[in-house]
Structure formats: C-alpha cells, structure tokens
Amino acid sequence: MKRIPIDAGLLPAIREAALAGSRPPARPRPVIGQSWHRVRRHGVDPDNGRPVPLISAEEVEHRRHTSPLGELLPQLREGLLEAADAVRHLIAVTDTEGRVLWREGSAGVRRSADRLGFEVGASWTEELVGTNGIGLALVERRPVQVHSAEHFVRSHHAWTCAAAPLHDPRDGRLLGVLNVSGPAPAFNPATLALVTAVAKVGEAELRARHWESVDRLRTVAAPMLARLPGRALAVDRDGWTAAVTGMAPVGRVVLPRSVRPGRVWLPSLGPCLLEPLPDGWLVRLEEGRGEDAPPSRLVLDLRRPREWTVTVCGAAGDWSHELSPRHAELLYVLARHPAGRTAAELAADLFGDPTRTVTVRAELSRIRRTLAGVLSHRPYRFADGLEVRLLAPRQAGDLLPASTAPAVVAARRGPATD
C-alpha cells in the first residue's frame, strides 16, 4: 500500500480551506475530498460532530448472532493482535450499517474511543459521524485509510484508522467492515496492508466453509436427482449448484430474495418449481413451458446509499437481486437510455473512455447470466415490452455516492427527484 501522499502537517490547513471554500495549500486526496463533500451535504458539524445513537444490548446480540462475521472473530483477532499494538490500537468489526458489533483493545484505548462515541452499538457511517475509515469503506467498498485531519470532525483528528470491507464470497454481498484505529502519532502506512490481508483471509475462510456445505448437500441430493425424470438441479440456500440431472452443469442459480416452495420464474432458467431440501432447494424446470412467463416489470432501486437492488416482476411472482456497484451503474445507465447503448457508449458512460469495450462486454456478460431474458443486446438495452421503473434518491447528490462513472457524476449534479 502507498503512503498517504500529503504532508500530515498540511492536513489541518487543507481541511480548513475546504470548509471555508478557499484555496488549500494542497489538494486533499480525491477519496477524502469526495467524502468531505458528501458529509457537508449531510449537515455534520465539523467541530463537534453529532450525537451517535446506540442500539440496545439486545439488538447488538441479535446482530452478532445473525452475522456470519461472528464465526471469523478468532481468525481476525489472531491476524491483527500480534502486529497491531494492542495497547494503543482498537480493533472493531461492524455490520453493513456501520454498527460496531465487536470491539477489542486495552482499557485505555477503549476509554478514549468511548469519549468519541466509538463504542459497541454505535453506527459510524459518513452521514452520522463524518469522514472516517469505517464509513468510507462502506461507501467505497474497498480498503481505505483516514489519517488525522482527514477526518471531517475535529475531535477525531487525534486518531488514524485503516478499514477494509468484508464481503460474502457466496454472492459478493457486503457483510461489514474490519477496522483498526489508534493515535495519529503511531500512524504506520503498513497497517492498511495488514487489515486488507486479514480481511481477505477471513473471506477465504467463509468461502471454504461454503464449499464444505455444498459438498454435504451433494451427498444427499445426487442420489435423489438420479431417480428424477427431466431437468432438475439441487442448489444451496444461496443458489450454488450441488448436483444436476438432464442438463448441462450450472454454477449458480440466482434465487428470489424471499424463496418459498412453488412455481417461480428464474431469469437464468425460466419457469421452475421449487421444493425444499435440507439446507437448499430442488429446482425442477417446467418442461414445454419455455419462456411463456416472461417478466413484465423491472424495478431498479438505487435509493439507499449502500444497498441497490433489481426486482423482476411477472406472472410467477417477484424476484430480487442485490447489485454490485458496477452492475448498479450499468443498469442505471440503461434505465436512463431506453433505446439502448452500444458498448462504446457504455464505456464512455462508465469510464470516460469509449475504447474500454472489452471491460463493458465482460461486465454485461456477467450480469446477463443473472438477468437472462431481461437484457437484450445490439444495442444493450432492457427487453422489449418490459416496463422499467427507476427509483433514485430524493437528493441527486446521493446517487451511487462512491461512483466515479461520468454518467453518474453528471446525474449527481442534477436536480433532486420527486
């Protein structure tokens, strides 16, 4: 990881100039400057911040119990405690709302954190406490370091923090953030590399446990599928295939967000019947029905700052899928251009470079595996006859806040939606 490319002594003056709207002695790092801009729009007091609301102890325990990150705590702790100064640094793990679910450090550093409201049950999102490692990692979806006066709130300037997002390897869903915070004078540029590596190890452990569960399902489902006529497959609760019969292997089937037994239209397979299995589902393709139940409506919901979904509605019910930042950008652009976009136009929309068509085609290939029957090509567009509804944030500036895609940046400068 690179060092922060700004003299730390200049950071207070850079921040003050940014708040006053005057010329700074040096530009803040782009990721910090963009965060400051968002935070000012949220109305956070740059001197004192705002009170950090806590959830109850009962709610903390519920979130701990339902989060897969709880299983990783021993590994995360082991990976960080030996390298991080346990006396001067605080280790925290949050959920997707920035809520601190676990926190570890010496009594002294915990007391210092308590004075800032950095305690179990508190949410450290940008909109609540300003620019900080946890909040910025949630927006950027990548490892970040925030040092001293790069924090928006003055009372946080004595701290430095390094944070890395933790993703579910089964579906790429954001699970939370791993964060190490400590006194600014103890800043070490290697801390971010350490936190990033430990987060990757945690994700690898989740991946290994997932494939173990798929193997267990396979031992149960394979003999049963061998006796079934027609085309069918057994998938785990996240849609990963454990066994298949009568058809070519499929790596994963994206299931509805709320799965229940019965008939359902799946974008990658068409009309199907779902039957429950231990820790999974039996998916039986309805033979002879073909594509007689295509979707009639699609809702692209980008209103939340960190969670974006696409919902497909049809005669067989509704189906929802959480989107990655890149796929949210792609579908947003297509929703804004009903007539469609060429690969070169999408490359300009997303990267400002119309020659990056290979990247665009690769991303569209991935998303079409999920949205088969919903997306068309030549040019890329939503399928004919499909009603598309775009739900954008009320304030234009809140649209996909970490996106640097030219089409999204231009939209953020536009008027608020109704």
Contacts in CASP RR format, 6 or more apart in sequence:
PFRMAT RR
TARGET T0000
AUTHOR 0000-0000-0000
METHOD contacts of the structure
MODEL  1
MKRIPIDAGLLPAIREAALAGSRPPARPRPVIGQSWHRVRRHGVDPDNGR
PVPLISAEEVEHRRHTSPLGELLPQLREGLLEAADAVRHLIAVTDTEGRV
LWREGSAGVRRSADRLGFEVGASWTEELVGTNGIGLALVERRPVQVHSAE
HFVRSHHAWTCAAAPLHDPRDGRLLGVLNVSGPAPAFNPATLALVTAVAK
VGEAELRARHWESVDRLRTVAAPMLARLPGRALAVDRDGWTAAVTGMAPV
GRVVLPRSVRPGRVWLPSLGPCLLEPLPDGWLVRLEEGRGEDAPPSRLVL
DLRRPREWTVTVCGAAGDWSHELSPRHAELLYVLARHPAGRTAAELAADL
FGDPTRTVTVRAELSRIRRTLAGVLSHRPYRFADGLEVRLLAPRQAGDLL
PASTAPAVVAARRGPATD
1 143 0 8 1.000
1 145 0 8 1.000
1 189 0 8 1.000
1 190 0 8 1.000
1 192 0 8 1.000
1 193 0 8 1.000
1 196 0 8 1.000
2 189 0 8 1.000
3 189 0 8 1.000
4 29 0 8 1.000
4 145 0 8 1.000
4 147 0 8 1.000
4 150 0 8 1.000
4 189 0 8 1.000
5 29 0 8 1.000
6 14 0 8 1.000
6 26 0 8 1.000
6 28 0 8 1.000
6 29 0 8 1.000
7 26 0 8 1.000
8 147 0 8 1.000
8 148 0 8 1.000
8 149 0 8 1.000
8 184 0 8 1.000
8 187 0 8 1.000
10 25 0 8 1.000
10 26 0 8 1.000
11 147 0 8 1.000
11 148 0 8 1.000
11 149 0 8 1.000
11 150 0 8 1.000
12 148 0 8 1.000
12 149 0 8 1.000
12 157 0 8 1.000
13 24 0 8 1.000
13 25 0 8 1.000
14 24 0 8 1.000
14 25 0 8 1.000
14 26 0 8 1.000
14 27 0 8 1.000
14 28 0 8 1.000
14 149 0 8 1.000
15 28 0 8 1.000
15 36 0 8 1.000
15 46 0 8 1.000
15 149 0 8 1.000
15 150 0 8 1.000
15 152 0 8 1.000
17 23 0 8 1.000
17 24 0 8 1.000
17 25 0 8 1.000
18 24 0 8 1.000
18 28 0 8 1.000
18 33 0 8 1.000
18 36 0 8 1.000
19 40 0 8 1.000
19 46 0 8 1.000
28 36 0 8 1.000
28 150 0 8 1.000
29 150 0 8 1.000
31 136 0 8 1.000
31 140 0 8 1.000
31 144 0 8 1.000
32 131 0 8 1.000
32 146 0 8 1.000
32 150 0 8 1.000
34 402 0 8 1.000
35 126 0 8 1.000
35 130 0 8 1.000
35 131 0 8 1.000
35 136 0 8 1.000
35 139 0 8 1.000
35 152 0 8 1.000
36 131 0 8 1.000
36 152 0 8 1.000
38 126 0 8 1.000
38 127 0 8 1.000
38 139 0 8 1.000
38 397 0 8 1.000
38 401 0 8 1.000
39 126 0 8 1.000
39 127 0 8 1.000
39 130 0 8 1.000
39 131 0 8 1.000
39 152 0 8 1.000
41 395 0 8 1.000
41 397 0 8 1.000
41 398 0 8 1.000
42 126 0 8 1.000
42 127 0 8 1.000
42 130 0 8 1.000
44 50 0 8 1.000
44 127 0 8 1.000
44 128 0 8 1.000
44 129 0 8 1.000
44 130 0 8 1.000
44 152 0 8 1.000
44 153 0 8 1.000
45 153 0 8 1.000
46 152 0 8 1.000
46 153 0 8 1.000
46 154 0 8 1.000
47 153 0 8 1.000
47 154 0 8 1.000
47 155 0 8 1.000
48 153 0 8 1.000
48 154 0 8 1.000
48 155 0 8 1.000
49 129 0 8 1.000
49 130 0 8 1.000
49 153 0 8 1.000
49 155 0 8 1.000
50 128 0 8 1.000
50 129 0 8 1.000
52 117 0 8 1.000
52 118 0 8 1.000
52 122 0 8 1.000
52 123 0 8 1.000
52 124 0 8 1.000
52 128 0 8 1.000
52 129 0 8 1.000
53 122 0 8 1.000
53 123 0 8 1.000
53 128 0 8 1.000
54 119 0 8 1.000
54 121 0 8 1.000
54 122 0 8 1.000
55 63 0 8 1.000
55 99 0 8 1.000
55 121 0 8 1.000
59 121 0 8 1.000
60 99 0 8 1.000
60 101 0 8 1.000
60 120 0 8 1.000
60 121 0 8 1.000
63 95 0 8 1.000
63 99 0 8 1.000
63 101 0 8 1.000
64 70 0 8 1.000
64 101 0 8 1.000
64 102 0 8 1.000
67 95 0 8 1.000
67 101 0 8 1.000
67 175 0 8 1.000
68 168 0 8 1.000
68 175 0 8 1.000
68 206 0 8 1.000
69 93 0 8 1.000
69 95 0 8 1.000
69 101 0 8 1.000
69 166 0 8 1.000
69 175 0 8 1.000
69 176 0 8 1.000
70 93 0 8 1.000
70 101 0 8 1.000
70 102 0 8 1.000
71 205 0 8 1.000
71 206 0 8 1.000
71 209 0 8 1.000
72 166 0 8 1.000
72 202 0 8 1.000
72 205 0 8 1.000
72 206 0 8 1.000
73 93 0 8 1.000
73 102 0 8 1.000
75 198 0 8 1.000
75 201 0 8 1.000
75 202 0 8 1.000
75 205 0 8 1.000
76 91 0 8 1.000
76 93 0 8 1.000
76 178 0 8 1.000
76 198 0 8 1.000
76 202 0 8 1.000
77 91 0 8 1.000
77 104 0 8 1.000
79 194 0 8 1.000
79 198 0 8 1.000
79 201 0 8 1.000
80 91 0 8 1.000
80 180 0 8 1.000
80 194 0 8 1.000
80 195 0 8 1.000
80 198 0 8 1.000
81 91 0 8 1.000
81 104 0 8 1.000
83 194 0 8 1.000
84 91 0 8 1.000
84 180 0 8 1.000
84 191 0 8 1.000
84 194 0 8 1.000
85 186 0 8 1.000
86 105 0 8 1.000
86 106 0 8 1.000
87 106 0 8 1.000
87 109 0 8 1.000
88 106 0 8 1.000
88 109 0 8 1.000
88 182 0 8 1.000
88 183 0 8 1.000
88 186 0 8 1.000
89 105 0 8 1.000
89 109 0 8 1.000
89 180 0 8 1.000
89 181 0 8 1.000
89 182 0 8 1.000
89 186 0 8 1.000
90 103 0 8 1.000
90 104 0 8 1.000
90 105 0 8 1.000
90 109 0 8 1.000
90 110 0 8 1.000
90 113 0 8 1.000
90 118 0 8 1.000
90 180 0 8 1.000
90 181 0 8 1.000
90 182 0 8 1.000
91 103 0 8 1.000
91 104 0 8 1.000
91 105 0 8 1.000
91 178 0 8 1.000
91 179 0 8 1.000
91 180 0 8 1.000
92 100 0 8 1.000
92 102 0 8 1.000
92 103 0 8 1.000
92 104 0 8 1.000
92 118 0 8 1.000
92 134 0 8 1.000
92 178 0 8 1.000
92 179 0 8 1.000
92 180 0 8 1.000
92 181 0 8 1.000
93 100 0 8 1.000
93 101 0 8 1.000
93 102 0 8 1.000
93 103 0 8 1.000
93 166 0 8 1.000
93 176 0 8 1.000
93 177 0 8 1.000
93 178 0 8 1.000
93 179 0 8 1.000
94 100 0 8 1.000
94 101 0 8 1.000
94 124 0 8 1.000
94 134 0 8 1.000
94 176 0 8 1.000
94 177 0 8 1.000
94 179 0 8 1.000
95 101 0 8 1.000
95 175 0 8 1.000
95 176 0 8 1.000
96 138 0 8 1.000
96 174 0 8 1.000
96 175 0 8 1.000
96 176 0 8 1.000
96 306 0 8 1.000
96 307 0 8 1.000
97 123 0 8 1.000
97 125 0 8 1.000
98 123 0 8 1.000
98 124 0 8 1.000
98 125 0 8 1.000
98 134 0 8 1.000
98 135 0 8 1.000
98 138 0 8 1.000
98 176 0 8 1.000
98 177 0 8 1.000
99 121 0 8 1.000
99 122 0 8 1.000
99 123 0 8 1.000
100 118 0 8 1.000
100 119 0 8 1.000
100 120 0 8 1.000
100 121 0 8 1.000
100 122 0 8 1.000
100 123 0 8 1.000
100 124 0 8 1.000
101 120 0 8 1.000
101 121 0 8 1.000
102 120 0 8 1.000
103 110 0 8 1.000
103 113 0 8 1.000
103 118 0 8 1.000
103 119 0 8 1.000
103 120 0 8 1.000
109 182 0 8 1.000
110 119 0 8 1.000
113 119 0 8 1.000
113 181 0 8 1.000
116 155 0 8 1.000
116 156 0 8 1.000
116 159 0 8 1.000
118 124 0 8 1.000
118 181 0 8 1.000
123 129 0 8 1.000
124 132 0 8 1.000
124 133 0 8 1.000
124 134 0 8 1.000
124 135 0 8 1.000
125 134 0 8 1.000
125 135 0 8 1.000
125 138 0 8 1.000
125 305 0 8 1.000
126 132 0 8 1.000
126 135 0 8 1.000
126 136 0 8 1.000
126 138 0 8 1.000
126 139 0 8 1.000
127 305 0 8 1.000
129 135 0 8 1.000
129 153 0 8 1.000
129 156 0 8 1.000
130 151 0 8 1.000
130 152 0 8 1.000
130 153 0 8 1.000
131 146 0 8 1.000
131 150 0 8 1.000
131 151 0 8 1.000
131 152 0 8 1.000
131 153 0 8 1.000
132 146 0 8 1.000
132 151 0 8 1.000
132 152 0 8 1.000
132 156 0 8 1.000
132 161 0 8 1.000
133 144 0 8 1.000
133 145 0 8 1.000
133 146 0 8 1.000
133 161 0 8 1.000
133 162 0 8 1.000
133 163 0 8 1.000
133 177 0 8 1.000
133 179 0 8 1.000
134 161 0 8 1.000
134 163 0 8 1.000
134 177 0 8 1.000
134 179 0 8 1.000
135 163 0 8 1.000
135 177 0 8 1.000
136 144 0 8 1.000
136 146 0 8 1.000
136 163 0 8 1.000
137 143 0 8 1.000
137 144 0 8 1.000
137 163 0 8 1.000
137 164 0 8 1.000
137 165 0 8 1.000
137 177 0 8 1.000
137 179 0 8 1.000
138 165 0 8 1.000
138 174 0 8 1.000
138 176 0 8 1.000
138 177 0 8 1.000
138 306 0 8 1.000
139 305 0 8 1.000
139 306 0 8 1.000
139 401 0 8 1.000
139 402 0 8 1.000
140 402 0 8 1.000
141 165 0 8 1.000
141 174 0 8 1.000
141 325 0 8 1.000
141 402 0 8 1.000
142 164 0 8 1.000
142 165 0 8 1.000
143 162 0 8 1.000
143 163 0 8 1.000
143 164 0 8 1.000
143 165 0 8 1.000
143 192 0 8 1.000
143 195 0 8 1.000
143 196 0 8 1.000
143 199 0 8 1.000
144 162 0 8 1.000
144 163 0 8 1.000
144 192 0 8 1.000
145 160 0 8 1.000
145 161 0 8 1.000
145 162 0 8 1.000
145 163 0 8 1.000
145 189 0 8 1.000
145 191 0 8 1.000
145 192 0 8 1.000
146 160 0 8 1.000
146 161 0 8 1.000
146 163 0 8 1.000
147 160 0 8 1.000
147 184 0 8 1.000
147 187 0 8 1.000
148 157 0 8 1.000
148 158 0 8 1.000
148 159 0 8 1.000
148 160 0 8 1.000
148 184 0 8 1.000
148 187 0 8 1.000
149 157 0 8 1.000
151 157 0 8 1.000
151 159 0 8 1.000
157 184 0 8 1.000
158 183 0 8 1.000
158 184 0 8 1.000
159 181 0 8 1.000
159 182 0 8 1.000
159 183 0 8 1.000
159 184 0 8 1.000
160 181 0 8 1.000
160 182 0 8 1.000
160 183 0 8 1.000
160 184 0 8 1.000
160 186 0 8 1.000
160 187 0 8 1.000
160 191 0 8 1.000
161 179 0 8 1.000
161 180 0 8 1.000
161 181 0 8 1.000
161 182 0 8 1.000
162 179 0 8 1.000
162 180 0 8 1.000
162 181 0 8 1.000
162 191 0 8 1.000
162 192 0 8 1.000
162 194 0 8 1.000
162 195 0 8 1.000
163 177 0 8 1.000
163 178 0 8 1.000
163 179 0 8 1.000
163 180 0 8 1.000
163 195 0 8 1.000
164 177 0 8 1.000
164 178 0 8 1.000
164 192 0 8 1.000
164 195 0 8 1.000
164 196 0 8 1.000
164 198 0 8 1.000
164 199 0 8 1.000
165 174 0 8 1.000
165 176 0 8 1.000
165 177 0 8 1.000
165 178 0 8 1.000
165 199 0 8 1.000
166 174 0 8 1.000
166 175 0 8 1.000
166 176 0 8 1.000
166 177 0 8 1.000
166 178 0 8 1.000
166 199 0 8 1.000
166 202 0 8 1.000
166 203 0 8 1.000
167 173 0 8 1.000
167 174 0 8 1.000
167 175 0 8 1.000
167 203 0 8 1.000
168 174 0 8 1.000
168 175 0 8 1.000
168 206 0 8 1.000
169 203 0 8 1.000
169 204 0 8 1.000
169 206 0 8 1.000
169 207 0 8 1.000
169 210 0 8 1.000
170 206 0 8 1.000
170 207 0 8 1.000
170 210 0 8 1.000
170 238 0 8 1.000
170 240 0 8 1.000
171 238 0 8 1.000
171 322 0 8 1.000
172 324 0 8 1.000
173 322 0 8 1.000
174 306 0 8 1.000
174 307 0 8 1.000
178 195 0 8 1.000
178 198 0 8 1.000
178 199 0 8 1.000
179 195 0 8 1.000
180 191 0 8 1.000
180 194 0 8 1.000
180 195 0 8 1.000
210 236 0 8 1.000
210 238 0 8 1.000
210 240 0 8 1.000
213 236 0 8 1.000
213 279 0 8 1.000
214 236 0 8 1.000
214 240 0 8 1.000
214 241 0 8 1.000
214 242 0 8 1.000
215 242 0 8 1.000
216 279 0 8 1.000
217 234 0 8 1.000
217 236 0 8 1.000
217 242 0 8 1.000
217 243 0 8 1.000
217 277 0 8 1.000
217 278 0 8 1.000
217 279 0 8 1.000
217 280 0 8 1.000
218 234 0 8 1.000
218 242 0 8 1.000
218 243 0 8 1.000
220 277 0 8 1.000
220 278 0 8 1.000
221 234 0 8 1.000
221 242 0 8 1.000
221 243 0 8 1.000
221 277 0 8 1.000
221 282 0 8 1.000
222 234 0 8 1.000
222 242 0 8 1.000
222 243 0 8 1.000
224 234 0 8 1.000
224 282 0 8 1.000
225 232 0 8 1.000
225 233 0 8 1.000
225 234 0 8 1.000
225 243 0 8 1.000
225 244 0 8 1.000
225 245 0 8 1.000
225 282 0 8 1.000
226 245 0 8 1.000
228 245 0 8 1.000
228 284 0 8 1.000
230 245 0 8 1.000
230 246 0 8 1.000
230 284 0 8 1.000
230 285 0 8 1.000
230 287 0 8 1.000
231 245 0 8 1.000
231 246 0 8 1.000
231 247 0 8 1.000
231 284 0 8 1.000
231 285 0 8 1.000
231 287 0 8 1.000
232 244 0 8 1.000
232 245 0 8 1.000
232 246 0 8 1.000
232 282 0 8 1.000
232 283 0 8 1.000
232 284 0 8 1.000
232 285 0 8 1.000
233 241 0 8 1.000
233 242 0 8 1.000
233 243 0 8 1.000
233 244 0 8 1.000
233 245 0 8 1.000
233 247 0 8 1.000
233 250 0 8 1.000
233 253 0 8 1.000
233 282 0 8 1.000
233 283 0 8 1.000
234 241 0 8 1.000
234 242 0 8 1.000
234 243 0 8 1.000
234 244 0 8 1.000
234 277 0 8 1.000
234 280 0 8 1.000
234 281 0 8 1.000
234 282 0 8 1.000
234 283 0 8 1.000
235 241 0 8 1.000
235 242 0 8 1.000
235 252 0 8 1.000
235 253 0 8 1.000
235 255 0 8 1.000
235 280 0 8 1.000
235 281 0 8 1.000
235 283 0 8 1.000
236 242 0 8 1.000
236 279 0 8 1.000
236 280 0 8 1.000
236 281 0 8 1.000
237 255 0 8 1.000
237 259 0 8 1.000
237 279 0 8 1.000
237 280 0 8 1.000
237 281 0 8 1.000
238 252 0 8 1.000
238 255 0 8 1.000
239 252 0 8 1.000
239 253 0 8 1.000
239 254 0 8 1.000
239 255 0 8 1.000
239 280 0 8 1.000
239 281 0 8 1.000
240 251 0 8 1.000
240 252 0 8 1.000
241 249 0 8 1.000
241 250 0 8 1.000
241 251 0 8 1.000
241 252 0 8 1.000
241 253 0 8 1.000
244 250 0 8 1.000
247 285 0 8 1.000
250 268 0 8 1.000
250 269 0 8 1.000
253 266 0 8 1.000
253 268 0 8 1.000
253 269 0 8 1.000
253 283 0 8 1.000
254 266 0 8 1.000
254 267 0 8 1.000
254 268 0 8 1.000
254 321 0 8 1.000
254 370 0 8 1.000
255 266 0 8 1.000
255 281 0 8 1.000
255 319 0 8 1.000
256 264 0 8 1.000
256 266 0 8 1.000
256 318 0 8 1.000
256 319 0 8 1.000
256 320 0 8 1.000
257 309 0 8 1.000
257 319 0 8 1.000
257 320 0 8 1.000
257 321 0 8 1.000
257 322 0 8 1.000
258 320 0 8 1.000
259 274 0 8 1.000
259 281 0 8 1.000
260 274 0 8 1.000
261 274 0 8 1.000
261 275 0 8 1.000
261 276 0 8 1.000
262 273 0 8 1.000
262 274 0 8 1.000
262 275 0 8 1.000
263 271 0 8 1.000
263 272 0 8 1.000
263 273 0 8 1.000
263 274 0 8 1.000
263 286 0 8 1.000
263 316 0 8 1.000
264 271 0 8 1.000
264 272 0 8 1.000
264 273 0 8 1.000
264 274 0 8 1.000
264 316 0 8 1.000
264 317 0 8 1.000
264 319 0 8 1.000
265 271 0 8 1.000
265 272 0 8 1.000
265 293 0 8 1.000
265 294 0 8 1.000
265 295 0 8 1.000
265 312 0 8 1.000
265 314 0 8 1.000
265 315 0 8 1.000
265 316 0 8 1.000
265 317 0 8 1.000
265 319 0 8 1.000
266 272 0 8 1.000
266 283 0 8 1.000
266 319 0 8 1.000
267 295 0 8 1.000
267 312 0 8 1.000
267 319 0 8 1.000
267 370 0 8 1.000
267 371 0 8 1.000
267 372 0 8 1.000
267 373 0 8 1.000
267 374 0 8 1.000
268 369 0 8 1.000
268 370 0 8 1.000
268 372 0 8 1.000
269 283 0 8 1.000
269 285 0 8 1.000
270 285 0 8 1.000
270 286 0 8 1.000
270 289 0 8 1.000
270 290 0 8 1.000
270 291 0 8 1.000
270 293 0 8 1.000
271 285 0 8 1.000
271 286 0 8 1.000
271 289 0 8 1.000
271 290 0 8 1.000
271 292 0 8 1.000
271 293 0 8 1.000
271 316 0 8 1.000
272 283 0 8 1.000
272 284 0 8 1.000
272 285 0 8 1.000
272 286 0 8 1.000
273 283 0 8 1.000
273 284 0 8 1.000
273 286 0 8 1.000
274 281 0 8 1.000
274 282 0 8 1.000
274 283 0 8 1.000
274 284 0 8 1.000
275 281 0 8 1.000
275 282 0 8 1.000
275 284 0 8 1.000
276 282 0 8 1.000
291 373 0 8 1.000
293 314 0 8 1.000
293 315 0 8 1.000
293 316 0 8 1.000
294 314 0 8 1.000
294 373 0 8 1.000
294 383 0 8 1.000
295 312 0 8 1.000
295 313 0 8 1.000
295 314 0 8 1.000
295 319 0 8 1.000
295 373 0 8 1.000
295 374 0 8 1.000
295 386 0 8 1.000
296 313 0 8 1.000
296 314 0 8 1.000
296 315 0 8 1.000
296 385 0 8 1.000
296 386 0 8 1.000
296 387 0 8 1.000
297 312 0 8 1.000
297 313 0 8 1.000
297 314 0 8 1.000
297 386 0 8 1.000
297 387 0 8 1.000
297 388 0 8 1.000
297 389 0 8 1.000
298 310 0 8 1.000
298 311 0 8 1.000
298 312 0 8 1.000
298 313 0 8 1.000
298 374 0 8 1.000
298 382 0 8 1.000
298 386 0 8 1.000
298 387 0 8 1.000
298 388 0 8 1.000
298 389 0 8 1.000
299 310 0 8 1.000
299 311 0 8 1.000
299 313 0 8 1.000
299 389 0 8 1.000
299 391 0 8 1.000
300 308 0 8 1.000
300 309 0 8 1.000
300 310 0 8 1.000
300 331 0 8 1.000
300 332 0 8 1.000
300 335 0 8 1.000
300 388 0 8 1.000
300 389 0 8 1.000
300 390 0 8 1.000
300 391 0 8 1.000
301 308 0 8 1.000
301 309 0 8 1.000
301 310 0 8 1.000
301 311 0 8 1.000
301 391 0 8 1.000
302 308 0 8 1.000
302 328 0 8 1.000
302 332 0 8 1.000
302 390 0 8 1.000
302 391 0 8 1.000
302 392 0 8 1.000
302 393 0 8 1.000
302 399 0 8 1.000
302 400 0 8 1.000
303 391 0 8 1.000
303 392 0 8 1.000
303 393 0 8 1.000
303 394 0 8 1.000
305 393 0 8 1.000
305 398 0 8 1.000
305 401 0 8 1.000
307 322 0 8 1.000
308 322 0 8 1.000
308 323 0 8 1.000
308 325 0 8 1.000
308 328 0 8 1.000
308 400 0 8 1.000
309 320 0 8 1.000
309 321 0 8 1.000
309 322 0 8 1.000
309 323 0 8 1.000
310 320 0 8 1.000
310 321 0 8 1.000
310 323 0 8 1.000
310 331 0 8 1.000
310 371 0 8 1.000
311 318 0 8 1.000
311 319 0 8 1.000
311 320 0 8 1.000
311 321 0 8 1.000
312 318 0 8 1.000
312 319 0 8 1.000
312 320 0 8 1.000
312 371 0 8 1.000
312 374 0 8 1.000
313 319 0 8 1.000
321 370 0 8 1.000
321 371 0 8 1.000
323 331 0 8 1.000
325 400 0 8 1.000
325 402 0 8 1.000
325 403 0 8 1.000
326 350 0 8 1.000
326 363 0 8 1.000
327 363 0 8 1.000
327 366 0 8 1.000
327 367 0 8 1.000
328 400 0 8 1.000
328 403 0 8 1.000
329 350 0 8 1.000
329 400 0 8 1.000
329 403 0 8 1.000
329 405 0 8 1.000
329 407 0 8 1.000
329 408 0 8 1.000
330 346 0 8 1.000
330 350 0 8 1.000
330 363 0 8 1.000
330 364 0 8 1.000
330 367 0 8 1.000
331 367 0 8 1.000
332 390 0 8 1.000
332 399 0 8 1.000
332 400 0 8 1.000
332 407 0 8 1.000
332 408 0 8 1.000
332 411 0 8 1.000
333 341 0 8 1.000
333 346 0 8 1.000
333 349 0 8 1.000
333 350 0 8 1.000
333 405 0 8 1.000
333 407 0 8 1.000
334 340 0 8 1.000
334 341 0 8 1.000
334 375 0 8 1.000
334 380 0 8 1.000
334 381 0 8 1.000
334 382 0 8 1.000
335 382 0 8 1.000
335 388 0 8 1.000
335 390 0 8 1.000
336 390 0 8 1.000
336 407 0 8 1.000
336 411 0 8 1.000
337 381 0 8 1.000
338 381 0 8 1.000
338 382 0 8 1.000
338 388 0 8 1.000
339 379 0 8 1.000
339 381 0 8 1.000
340 379 0 8 1.000
340 380 0 8 1.000
340 381 0 8 1.000
341 349 0 8 1.000
341 379 0 8 1.000
341 380 0 8 1.000
341 381 0 8 1.000
342 379 0 8 1.000
342 380 0 8 1.000
343 357 0 8 1.000
343 360 0 8 1.000
343 361 0 8 1.000
343 364 0 8 1.000
343 380 0 8 1.000
344 354 0 8 1.000
344 355 0 8 1.000
344 357 0 8 1.000
345 354 0 8 1.000
345 379 0 8 1.000
346 360 0 8 1.000
346 364 0 8 1.000
346 380 0 8 1.000
347 353 0 8 1.000
347 354 0 8 1.000
347 355 0 8 1.000
347 356 0 8 1.000
347 357 0 8 1.000
347 359 0 8 1.000
347 360 0 8 1.000
348 354 0 8 1.000
348 406 0 8 1.000
349 405 0 8 1.000
349 406 0 8 1.000
349 407 0 8 1.000
350 356 0 8 1.000
350 360 0 8 1.000
350 405 0 8 1.000
350 406 0 8 1.000
350 407 0 8 1.000
351 359 0 8 1.000
351 405 0 8 1.000
351 406 0 8 1.000
352 406 0 8 1.000
364 375 0 8 1.000
364 377 0 8 1.000
364 380 0 8 1.000
367 375 0 8 1.000
368 375 0 8 1.000
368 377 0 8 1.000
373 383 0 8 1.000
374 382 0 8 1.000
374 383 0 8 1.000
374 386 0 8 1.000
375 381 0 8 1.000
375 382 0 8 1.000
375 383 0 8 1.000
376 382 0 8 1.000
376 383 0 8 1.000
376 384 0 8 1.000
382 388 0 8 1.000
392 399 0 8 1.000
392 417 0 8 1.000
393 399 0 8 1.000
393 417 0 8 1.000
394 416 0 8 1.000
394 417 0 8 1.000
395 416 0 8 1.000
396 411 0 8 1.000
396 412 0 8 1.000
396 413 0 8 1.000
396 414 0 8 1.000
396 415 0 8 1.000
396 416 0 8 1.000
396 417 0 8 1.000
397 412 0 8 1.000
397 413 0 8 1.000
397 414 0 8 1.000
398 412 0 8 1.000
399 408 0 8 1.000
399 411 0 8 1.000
399 412 0 8 1.000
400 408 0 8 1.000
403 409 0 8 1.000
END
